[in-house]
Amino acid sequence: MNVTTIIPDSHETDTSQQEHHPLDAIPVPVPGVETREDSRGNLYLRLAIEQRGWFDAFVRKILRYTPSRQLCLDRKGAEFWRLIDGVRSLRGISVIMAAGSGLDEHVAQDSSVLFTKMLMTRRFLLLEIPRSLHASPISSTP
């Protein structure tokens, strides 16, 4: 039977650095997302849906149609999207959004989490966990 054991880095590891918050994750757009802005400040996201098998490719070719997933973001959503740079964490984005809109920081954090969840559910956004936040190395023992 294989047992998985988590081995701490060292005995001198600071426990405060082991506790991480979901707001430390970094949002990243899914590769291939196209954006277009209108005169009202709305931002339109578009992502082509991948082909699934030969029949799907055949139908697309016959119909000359590439299905896509689309989403319209209002000004606040567009502002949030523009802050996504692959470096800034959700916490950093929520702080900027709070300062720009006059919201309480906790309300901005909750809104950022919910908006991120919506974008992830619709498959426009991914979250990256910085390497410093990854769990300790895992080893298997027989």
Secondary structure, 3 states (H helix, E strand, C coil): CCEEEECCCCCCCCHHHCCCCHHHCEEEECCCCEEEECCCCCEEEEEECCCCHHHHHHHHHHHCCCCEEEEEECHHHHHHHHHCCCCCCHHHHHHHHHHHHCCCHHHHHHHHHHHHHHHHHCCCEEEECCHHHCCCCEEEEC
